[in-house]
Amino acid sequence: MDVLREQLADAVVGHGHPDLPMVAAQALARGLDSPALREVAGLGRADPALEPFTAALAELGLAWPTEGEAHLAAARRVCAGLLAGEPDGARAARAAETVYDPPCRVASLGEGDHGRLPFLHLFHDWDADRGAGVEPAPERGRAVAARFRELARELLERTG
């Protein structure tokens, strides 16, 4: 069910328009089942699938995520992905920008930023150095990466 939730979140935030019949077929292959899900899985790519897919979600006890929920899910994936590796300063700064950017667009929806403002500050600090034509020192890169890991852990704990 987690993969299905990720696909829904990606569709809402614009990281792709899912092939709903394929998404339904994959959900069936992972053990999810409902009459409407089977119906959608049997549709062709050109067939209208949004309405039956939404019905399938309801049968599974799911719904399309709100924009804020979808952006938070995407931010959580970015954080978890970078925590799984050893990012350098530039990669951590780009990830920090990605984590923060969506709340700017959904703040007016009243869903809040879930404490992501420090990610924006981290990105701007890094970007200010680069914008001034100064290549950040290796220590600075390590500090940015360490701060990103700290912020990412906090976000994951707070929103888990």
C-alpha positions as YAML, in Angstrom:
chain: A
units: angstrom
residues:
- id: 1
  name: MET
  ca: [0.00, 0.00, 0.00]
- id: 2
  name: ASP
  ca: [2.98, 2.32, 0.63]
- id: 3
  name: VAL
  ca: [4.04, 2.17, -3.02]
- id: 4
  name: LEU
  ca: [0.50, 3.10, -4.07]
- id: 5
  name: ARG
  ca: [0.52, 6.04, -1.65]
- id: 6
  name: GLU
  ca: [3.86, 7.20, -3.08]
- id: 7
  name: GLN
  ca: [2.50, 7.05, -6.63]
- id: 8
  name: LEU
  ca: [-0.56, 9.05, -5.60]
- id: 9
  name: ALA
  ca: [1.60, 11.66, -3.88]
- id: 10
  name: ASP
  ca: [3.87, 11.93, -6.93]
- id: 11
  name: ALA
  ca: [0.87, 12.45, -9.19]
- id: 12
  name: VAL
  ca: [-0.51, 15.20, -6.95]
- id: 13
  name: VAL
  ca: [2.78, 17.13, -6.75]
- id: 14
  name: GLY
  ca: [3.36, 16.83, -10.46]
- id: 15
  name: HIS
  ca: [6.24, 14.34, -10.45]
- id: 16
  name: GLY
  ca: [4.54, 12.39, -13.16]
- id: 17
  name: HIS
  ca: [1.11, 11.50, -14.37]
- id: 18
  name: PRO
  ca: [0.65, 7.88, -13.50]
- id: 19
  name: ASP
  ca: [-0.60, 5.35, -15.97]
- id: 20
  name: LEU
  ca: [-3.59, 4.51, -13.76]
- id: 21
  name: PRO
  ca: [-4.30, 1.11, -15.37]
- id: 22
  name: MET
  ca: [-0.64, 0.16, -14.76]
- id: 23
  name: VAL
  ca: [-0.76, 1.50, -11.20]
- id: 24
  name: ALA
  ca: [-3.88, -0.58, -10.61]
- id: 25
  name: ALA
  ca: [-2.29, -3.70, -12.12]
- id: 26
  name: GLN
  ca: [0.80, -3.23, -9.93]
- id: 27
  name: ALA
  ca: [-1.41, -2.80, -6.86]
- id: 28
  name: LEU
  ca: [-3.21, -6.04, -7.70]
- id: 29
  name: ALA
  ca: [0.15, -7.81, -8.14]
- id: 30
  name: ARG
  ca: [1.16, -6.60, -4.64]
- id: 31
  name: GLY
  ca: [-1.97, -8.13, -3.13]
- id: 32
  name: LEU
  ca: [-4.39, -5.20, -3.02]
- id: 33
  name: ASP
  ca: [-7.79, -6.01, -4.47]
- id: 34
  name: SER
  ca: [-11.16, -4.45, -5.09]
- id: 35
  name: PRO
  ca: [-13.70, -4.68, -7.92]
- id: 36
  name: ALA
  ca: [-12.96, -1.16, -9.15]
- id: 37
  name: LEU
  ca: [-9.20, -1.78, -8.98]
- id: 38
  name: ARG
  ca: [-9.63, -4.82, -11.24]
- id: 39
  name: GLU
  ca: [-11.76, -2.71, -13.59]
- id: 40
  name: VAL
  ca: [-9.07, -0.01, -13.84]
- id: 41
  name: ALA
  ca: [-6.34, -2.61, -14.38]
- id: 42
  name: GLY
  ca: [-8.25, -3.85, -17.41]
- id: 43
  name: LEU
  ca: [-8.51, -0.43, -19.04]
- id: 44
  name: GLY
  ca: [-6.28, 0.75, -21.86]
- id: 45
  name: ARG
  ca: [-4.04, 3.78, -21.51]
- id: 46
  name: ALA
  ca: [-6.38, 5.90, -23.60]
- id: 47
  name: ASP
  ca: [-9.48, 4.94, -21.59]
- id: 48
  name: PRO
  ca: [-10.77, 7.40, -18.98]
- id: 49
  name: ALA
  ca: [-9.55, 5.92, -15.70]
- id: 50
  name: LEU
  ca: [-9.69, 8.73, -13.14]
- id: 51
  name: GLU
  ca: [-13.24, 8.12, -11.92]
- id: 52
  name: PRO
  ca: [-12.97, 4.32, -11.57]
- id: 53
  name: PHE
  ca: [-9.50, 4.70, -10.03]
- id: 54
  name: THR
  ca: [-10.88, 7.12, -7.44]
- id: 55
  name: ALA
  ca: [-13.65, 4.57, -6.74]
- id: 56
  name: ALA
  ca: [-10.98, 1.88, -6.32]
- id: 57
  name: LEU
  ca: [-9.17, 4.04, -3.79]
- id: 58
  name: ALA
  ca: [-12.40, 4.46, -1.83]
- id: 59
  name: GLU
  ca: [-12.93, 0.68, -1.86]
- id: 60
  name: LEU
  ca: [-9.41, 0.30, -0.43]
- id: 61
  name: GLY
  ca: [-10.04, 2.95, 2.23]
- id: 62
  name: LEU
  ca: [-7.74, 5.46, 0.53]
- id: 63
  name: ALA
  ca: [-8.20, 8.84, -1.09]
- id: 64
  name: TRP
  ca: [-6.10, 11.14, -3.20]
- id: 65
  name: PRO
  ca: [-3.77, 13.02, -0.84]
- id: 66
  name: THR
  ca: [-4.15, 16.75, -0.45]
- id: 67
  name: GLU
  ca: [-1.41, 18.84, -2.01]
- id: 68
  name: GLY
  ca: [0.11, 19.43, 1.43]
- id: 69
  name: GLU
  ca: [0.07, 15.70, 2.29]
- id: 70
  name: ALA
  ca: [1.64, 14.87, -1.06]
- id: 71
  name: HIS
  ca: [4.42, 17.45, -0.66]
- id: 72
  name: LEU
  ca: [5.14, 16.23, 2.86]
- id: 73
  name: ALA
  ca: [5.40, 12.64, 1.58]
- id: 74
  name: ALA
  ca: [7.85, 13.80, -1.11]
- id: 75
  name: ALA
  ca: [9.90, 15.74, 1.47]
- id: 76
  name: ARG
  ca: [10.02, 12.68, 3.72]
- id: 77
  name: ARG
  ca: [11.33, 10.56, 0.82]
- id: 78
  name: VAL
  ca: [14.06, 13.12, 0.03]
- id: 79
  name: CYS
  ca: [15.12, 13.18, 3.68]
- id: 80
  name: ALA
  ca: [15.12, 9.40, 4.03]
- id: 81
  name: GLY
  ca: [17.04, 9.01, 0.78]
- id: 82
  name: LEU
  ca: [19.81, 11.36, 1.81]
- id: 83
  name: LEU
  ca: [20.01, 9.92, 5.30]
- id: 84
  name: ALA
  ca: [20.63, 6.52, 3.72]
- id: 85
  name: GLY
  ca: [23.82, 7.83, 2.07]
- id: 86
  name: GLU
  ca: [26.59, 10.29, 2.65]
- id: 87
  name: PRO
  ca: [25.63, 13.48, 0.81]
- id: 88
  name: ASP
  ca: [28.16, 16.21, 0.10]
- id: 89
  name: GLY
  ca: [27.33, 19.84, 0.82]
- id: 90
  name: ALA
  ca: [26.01, 20.63, -2.66]
- id: 91
  name: ARG
  ca: [23.73, 17.59, -2.77]
- id: 92
  name: ALA
  ca: [22.45, 18.29, 0.74]
- id: 93
  name: ALA
  ca: [21.77, 21.94, -0.16]
- id: 94
  name: ARG
  ca: [19.82, 20.93, -3.29]
- id: 95
  name: ALA
  ca: [17.84, 18.44, -1.23]
- id: 96
  name: ALA
  ca: [17.16, 21.13, 1.38]
- id: 97
  name: GLU
  ca: [15.74, 23.36, -1.34]
- id: 98
  name: THR
  ca: [13.55, 20.50, -2.58]
- id: 99
  name: VAL
  ca: [12.29, 19.76, 0.93]
- id: 100
  name: TYR
  ca: [11.32, 23.36, 1.54]
- id: 101
  name: ASP
  ca: [10.03, 24.49, -1.87]
- id: 102
  name: PRO
  ca: [6.64, 22.73, -1.85]
- id: 103
  name: PRO
  ca: [5.40, 24.33, 1.39]
- id: 104
  name: CYS
  ca: [5.84, 27.74, -0.22]
- id: 105
  name: ARG
  ca: [3.15, 26.75, -2.69]
- id: 106
  name: VAL
  ca: [0.79, 25.13, -0.19]
- id: 107
  name: ALA
  ca: [1.13, 27.52, 2.75]
- id: 108
  name: SER
  ca: [-1.99, 29.30, 1.58]
- id: 109
  name: LEU
  ca: [-3.87, 26.03, 1.91]
- id: 110
  name: GLY
  ca: [-3.34, 26.13, 5.66]
- id: 111
  name: GLU
  ca: [-1.39, 22.89, 5.78]
- id: 112
  name: GLY
  ca: [1.74, 24.49, 7.20]
- id: 113
  name: ASP
  ca: [5.36, 23.80, 6.49]
- id: 114
  name: HIS
  ca: [5.92, 21.14, 9.20]
- id: 115
  name: GLY
  ca: [9.05, 22.91, 10.42]
- id: 116
  name: ARG
  ca: [10.76, 23.02, 7.03]
- id: 117
  name: LEU
  ca: [11.85, 26.67, 7.18]
- id: 118
  name: PRO
  ca: [15.35, 25.71, 8.47]
- id: 119
  name: PHE
  ca: [15.85, 23.75, 5.22]
- id: 120
  name: LEU
  ca: [15.32, 26.99, 3.29]
- id: 121
  name: HIS
  ca: [17.85, 28.79, 5.47]
- id: 122
  name: LEU
  ca: [20.36, 26.01, 4.92]
- id: 123
  name: PHE
  ca: [19.93, 26.21, 1.16]
- id: 124
  name: HIS
  ca: [20.18, 30.02, 1.09]
- id: 125
  name: ASP
  ca: [23.35, 29.99, 3.18]
- id: 126
  name: TRP
  ca: [24.96, 27.59, 0.72]
- id: 127
  name: ASP
  ca: [23.59, 29.41, -2.32]
- id: 128
  name: ALA
  ca: [24.83, 32.80, -1.05]
- id: 129
  name: ASP
  ca: [28.41, 31.52, -1.05]
- id: 130
  name: ARG
  ca: [28.05, 30.16, -4.57]
- id: 131
  name: GLY
  ca: [26.23, 33.29, -5.79]
- id: 132
  name: ALA
  ca: [29.14, 35.41, -4.60]
- id: 133
  name: GLY
  ca: [31.47, 33.28, -6.72]
- id: 134
  name: VAL
  ca: [33.01, 31.63, -3.66]
- id: 135
  name: GLU
  ca: [33.39, 27.89, -3.78]
- id: 136
  name: PRO
  ca: [32.47, 26.72, -0.27]
- id: 137
  name: ALA
  ca: [35.34, 25.18, 1.65]
- id: 138
  name: PRO
  ca: [35.23, 21.43, 2.30]
- id: 139
  name: GLU
  ca: [34.53, 22.09, 6.00]
- id: 140
  name: ARG
  ca: [31.53, 24.19, 4.96]
- id: 141
  name: GLY
  ca: [30.26, 21.35, 2.80]
- id: 142
  name: ARG
  ca: [30.58, 18.89, 5.66]
- id: 143
  name: ALA
  ca: [28.75, 21.30, 7.98]
- id: 144
  name: VAL
  ca: [25.89, 21.73, 5.47]
- id: 145
  name: ALA
  ca: [25.60, 17.96, 5.04]
- id: 146
  name: ALA
  ca: [25.63, 17.43, 8.82]
- id: 147
  name: ARG
  ca: [22.98, 20.12, 9.35]
- id: 148
  name: PHE
  ca: [20.82, 18.58, 6.61]
- id: 149
  name: ARG
  ca: [21.04, 15.16, 8.30]
- id: 150
  name: GLU
  ca: [20.03, 16.76, 11.61]
- id: 151
  name: LEU
  ca: [17.06, 18.57, 10.04]
- id: 152
  name: ALA
  ca: [16.03, 15.47, 8.08]
- id: 153
  name: ARG
  ca: [15.96, 13.30, 11.22]
- id: 154
  name: GLU
  ca: [13.87, 15.94, 13.01]
- id: 155
  name: LEU
  ca: [11.41, 16.16, 10.12]
- id: 156
  name: LEU
  ca: [11.03, 12.39, 9.92]
- id: 157
  name: GLU
  ca: [10.50, 12.11, 13.68]
- id: 158
  name: ARG
  ca: [8.04, 15.00, 13.81]
- id: 159
  name: THR
  ca: [5.95, 13.81, 10.87]
- id: 160
  name: GLY
  ca: [6.31, 10.03, 11.28]
...
